[in-house]
Amino acid sequence: MSKSSLQIKGLSLDRLESLARVVRNGGVFRAAEGNANRQSLYSRQIQELEAAMGITLMDRSSSPHKPTQAAMALVESTEALFRQLNLLKEDADSERTSLVIGAGDRMIRSYLLPFFVRHDIDNTQLVMRNLKSFAIRAGLINHSIHIGILRASMVPPDCTQVKLKPIEIGLYAPVRMRLPRSKTAWKKIAASPLVTMEGEGVMQKHVAECFHANAITLDVAMQCSSWFQVAEAMKLLNLAGILPRDVARSLGDAFFECAVPGLADFKDAYVIAWSTALAKKNAALAQWVKIMSKGA
């Protein structure tokens, strides 16, 4: 570096701010407001700026010392810089922090949306992704998903998890299918064509075993890819079906439950999970998982 090059080392924002304060207040003494230690600090910082830049910032031939033209120009540039920095900070503060949540349609509609109704999301951009457990697991591993709601058996080993309340299922039917009270009314509904979730998982296996135990032939007329599709099909086609109890409750008085013995014994284990390492780096994630864990 040549002798004429600017020595950046002495140009701290703290020193520039002190110079601006001195110039605005008409001298070191006024800027320090009678504080001897602060007065000494301002004088030293200005001298350090002068040494770093190789220019005179205060005319010491007058009393009190007056800022030079170079000092006035530097202060004007400094204040413009501070204004810009404040604008950048304000913009950053006003930006929403993105939070990507992976969950099934049922969890999004009957758990997450009601949950966020009760909590302030002013500084958060929530991205809800309707995904199966295996896709949520992959997203948690590669950090494309911040929070996942998935089966407990699918949680990656490096994630923290909090248990959700068990999911209970029941046999429901549209209110217009309600039969006169009798001990066998539920059997007639159970033996009717039903709508349920697609697949051959543990829930479907439990339903089949429960119906078999009650000597009822399971007649699945339609399978859907989400619980809310099941509910919509039940309403439109006037069919009974298998629904989680929280989904049925969220739909108000649209359905009534038929108490099939043993059916409610099924409890699917779901958890809220997130990357332990990512939560240490992401303040917004750490804040939300703490809130969600309390409400689990």
N, C-alpha and C positions, 0 to 999 in steps of 0.2 A: 504494500500500500504506500502511495506517495505521501509526502508531507502535506500536500494540499487536500488530500482526501479527508472526508468527515469521519471523525472517531465516534462511531455509534455507541460505544461503551458507556459514555456519560449521559446519553439521552434517555433517561427513564421517564415514564409518564408521571411519576411522583414529582420529579424535579420540574418538569414542564408545568404541572398543575400548580406548584408552589410559585413559580414565576408569574403565572397568570393571576394568581391570587394577589400577589404583591402589586402588580401593575393595576389591577382593578381597584385596589384599595388605596392607591397613591403612595405606596412606600412599605418598607419592611415593618416598621413600627406599627402602623395601622393594621396591616394584615395580621400581625401577631397578636393584636388586641391586648397589648401590654404584657404578654407572656414572654419572659426573657428567654426561656428555653426554645420556644417556637421561633422567636426572633433570630436566635443564633442558628437554628436549623435552616430557616429561609435564606439567610445570608450565605451559609455554607453551600446550600444546594445551587444557588445562583452562581457562585464562584466555580462550582464543579461544571455547570453548564458552559460557562465562559471558557474554561480550560478545555473542555471537550470540543467545542465548536471553534475556538480561536477567535472569538469576537467579544466586544464589550457590550454587556446588557444593561448595566446601570452606570449613570454618570455620577461619579462619586465626588465631583468638584462642587456639587451643590448640596445643600442640607434642607430637607431630606434628599436622599439620592433619588434621581429621576431616571425612568427607563429611557434607553436610547431608542432611536428609530428601529434598529435591528430587533430590540426587545419587543417593541410594539408589533412589528411584523410577525415575529415568532409567536407571540401571544394570540394574534388573530388566527394564525394557522392552527395553533394548539386548540383554541376554542372550537374551531370548525371541526377538528378531529374528534373532540369530545362529543360534540353534537351528533356526529355521524355514528360514533360508538354507541351512544345512548339509543339512537334510532334502531341500530342493529340489535341491541339488547331487547328493546321493546318488541321488535318483530319476532325475535327468538322466543320471548316470553309468551307471545300471543299465538304461536304455532301450536297445533295439537300434536301430542305424541301418539304415534300409531301403536295400537295394541291388537295383534292378530290372535283371534280365538278360534280354535277348531272344535267343533261339536256336531252332533247329529241334529236333525231338524227338530226333534222333540225337545232336546235340551235347550236349543236356541229359543224356541217359542214358549216353552212352559217354565223354563228355569232362568235362562240368561236375560231375556228381555224384561221379565218382571223384576229381576234382581237389579238391573241397571236403572229401572224406574225409581228405585229407592236410593240411588247414589248419584252424586254429582259427577258428570262426565265432561264438564266444561273444557278441560285441557287435554282431553283424550279423543282420538279418532278410533272408534271401535270397528274392527274388520271381522265380521262373523263369516266363517267358512263352514258350510254344511258338508261334513266329511264323515267317513266311516272310521272306526277305531284304528285300523291298520294304516290309513293315510295320516291320521293325527299323530300316531307313533312316529312315522317317518318325518313329519314336520317338526316334532319336538327334538328329534335327533339332529336334523340339519339347521335348526333354529329359524325355520321359516314360519313357525307357529310359536307364539309366546306362551299361550295357555291352552291346554287341551282338556276336554272332558271326554273320557274314554273308559273302556272296561279296565278294571284294575289289573287283569292278567296281561294287558298290552302295554303297560307303562315301561318306558326304557329304564335301565338300571341307574342311570345318572340323573334321574329326575326326582324331585320332591313331590309327594302326593298327599291329598287330603280326601278322606272318604266322604261321599255324598250320602244322603239318606237313601236306603234301599228302594228300588223301584218295584212297586207292587202292581200286579195286573188283575184284571177282572173281565168277566163276560158282560157286555153292555148291549143294549138294544135301543133303537129310537122309541120315543115315548108313545108313538102311535101303535107300536107292537105290544104294548102292555096288555097282559091277560088278566082275567079275574083271579083274585087271590086263591091260591091252592098250594098244597104241598108239592105238587108235581109241575107247577107252572114253569119253573126254571128249566126243567128237563125238556119241555117243548121248545123253549127258546134255544137251548143248547143243541138240540137235534136239528135245528133249522139251518139253512145255508149261511155260512159265516164269512166275514172278511177279516183277514189278519195280515201280519207282516210277512214279507217274503223271506225265504231262506229256510235252513234246517238247523238252526242253532239251538242253544240250551233252552231258550224260551219256548220255541216250537215243540221241542221234545217234552218239556214239562206239560204243556197244554195237552198233547196227545196222550201222555201217560195218565193225566188227571181225568180226561174224558173216558179213557178205557176203564179206569178204576171205578167210574160211576156208570159203567155199562152204556155209554152213549157213543154212537158212531160220529166221529168228527167229520163234518162236511164242509170243507173249505172251498167256497165258491169263487173267491177272489183273494189275491195277495197283492199288497202294495209296498212301495219302497220306503214309506215313512208313516209314522203313526197318524199324522194329520191327514194324510191321504186315505188311510183306513177309515178315520172318522168321517171324512167327506163322502166316501163311498157308501158308508152305512146310512148316512142321511139321505143321499140322493137315490139309492137303490132300495131303501127301506129294509136293510139287512142287519142282523145282529153281528157282533164282532168282538175280538179281543183287543182291549185297550189298556194302557197304563192308567192307574187311577188318577194321577195328576192331570193327564191329558183330558180324561172324561170330565173332571171337575172344572177345567179351564173353559169348557164349552157350555157351562151353565146347566140348564135343564133340558138339554137336547136328548140326553140318554138316561136310562135307568139301569141299575146294576142287577144282574141275576147271580145270586150267591151259589156258585158251583163249589161244592165241598172240595177243599184242597187246592183250588186254583190260586188263591191269594197267598199260598205258602211260598210261591216263587218270588225270590228277591234278587234282582240283578245288581251286581256290585259295580258301580261307576265311581270314578274319582276325578278330582281336579288335579292336573299335573303340570309341572313346568320344569324347565332346565335349571338345576341348582346353580350351575356356573353362570348362566345368562342372567339370572336374577341378581347376582352380585355386581354385574356390570350395568344393568338397566334399572335405574331408579323407579321409573314408572311401573315396570313389571313387578318389582319388589313391593311397591305400594299396593297394587291391585290384588296380588295374590294374598297379601296380608288381610285385605278387606274381604275377599272372597272366602278365605279360609274360615273366618269368623262366622260367615253366613251359611257355611256348608251343612 
